[in-house]
Amino acid sequence: MGIRLPFMVVHANKMFKWQQHLHSRNHHQSNVPKGHVAVYVGEAQKKRFVVPISYLNHPSFLDLLNRAEEEFGFNHPMGGLTIPCKEEAFITLTSQLRAS
């Protein structure tokens, strides 16, 4: 248990940063329902998706957020959270999360 504590602290810190970022970005977007977040997905052309905030806790979604952080930091070019992956991969992931 003591060995996993640093990982849990790092994970909690990242989640807090992402939640702050998402809240500040989506606060002014009136067409995003409460409990959801707008994200832009794609490699070249970005498409907007609205997903439940609960997805942020899933390890596969966190992997995408970590990749986004590596590529963009917290300064996203679309003005919202941008996830640099193929749209098809994102749809597959969110379909799996919705089913579980």
Contacts in CASP RR format, 6 or more apart in sequence:
PFRMAT RR
TARGET T0000
AUTHOR 0000-0000-0000
METHOD contacts of the structure
MODEL  1
MGIRLPFMVVHANKMFKWQQHLHSRNHHQSNVPKGHVAVYVGEAQKKRFV
VPISYLNHPSFLDLLNRAEEEFGFNHPMGGLTIPCKEEAFITLTSQLRAS
11 62 0 8 1.000
14 62 0 8 1.000
14 65 0 8 1.000
14 66 0 8 1.000
14 69 0 8 1.000
15 56 0 8 1.000
15 57 0 8 1.000
15 62 0 8 1.000
17 74 0 8 1.000
18 56 0 8 1.000
18 65 0 8 1.000
19 53 0 8 1.000
19 56 0 8 1.000
21 74 0 8 1.000
21 81 0 8 1.000
22 37 0 8 1.000
22 53 0 8 1.000
22 56 0 8 1.000
22 81 0 8 1.000
25 38 0 8 1.000
25 76 0 8 1.000
25 79 0 8 1.000
25 80 0 8 1.000
25 81 0 8 1.000
26 32 0 8 1.000
26 37 0 8 1.000
26 38 0 8 1.000
26 80 0 8 1.000
29 38 0 8 1.000
32 38 0 8 1.000
32 50 0 8 1.000
33 50 0 8 1.000
35 52 0 8 1.000
35 53 0 8 1.000
36 50 0 8 1.000
36 51 0 8 1.000
36 52 0 8 1.000
36 53 0 8 1.000
37 50 0 8 1.000
37 51 0 8 1.000
37 52 0 8 1.000
37 53 0 8 1.000
37 56 0 8 1.000
37 81 0 8 1.000
38 48 0 8 1.000
38 49 0 8 1.000
38 50 0 8 1.000
38 80 0 8 1.000
38 81 0 8 1.000
39 48 0 8 1.000
39 49 0 8 1.000
39 50 0 8 1.000
39 51 0 8 1.000
39 80 0 8 1.000
39 81 0 8 1.000
39 82 0 8 1.000
39 83 0 8 1.000
40 46 0 8 1.000
40 47 0 8 1.000
40 48 0 8 1.000
40 49 0 8 1.000
40 76 0 8 1.000
40 78 0 8 1.000
40 80 0 8 1.000
40 81 0 8 1.000
40 82 0 8 1.000
40 83 0 8 1.000
41 47 0 8 1.000
41 48 0 8 1.000
41 49 0 8 1.000
41 82 0 8 1.000
41 83 0 8 1.000
41 85 0 8 1.000
41 87 0 8 1.000
41 90 0 8 1.000
42 83 0 8 1.000
42 84 0 8 1.000
42 85 0 8 1.000
42 86 0 8 1.000
42 87 0 8 1.000
42 90 0 8 1.000
43 84 0 8 1.000
43 85 0 8 1.000
43 86 0 8 1.000
46 78 0 8 1.000
46 82 0 8 1.000
47 87 0 8 1.000
49 90 0 8 1.000
49 94 0 8 1.000
51 94 0 8 1.000
55 61 0 8 1.000
55 94 0 8 1.000
55 97 0 8 1.000
56 62 0 8 1.000
56 65 0 8 1.000
58 97 0 8 1.000
60 93 0 8 1.000
60 96 0 8 1.000
60 97 0 8 1.000
61 93 0 8 1.000
61 97 0 8 1.000
64 83 0 8 1.000
64 85 0 8 1.000
64 90 0 8 1.000
64 93 0 8 1.000
65 81 0 8 1.000
65 83 0 8 1.000
67 83 0 8 1.000
67 84 0 8 1.000
67 85 0 8 1.000
68 76 0 8 1.000
68 81 0 8 1.000
68 82 0 8 1.000
68 83 0 8 1.000
68 84 0 8 1.000
71 84 0 8 1.000
72 82 0 8 1.000
72 84 0 8 1.000
76 82 0 8 1.000
83 90 0 8 1.000
END
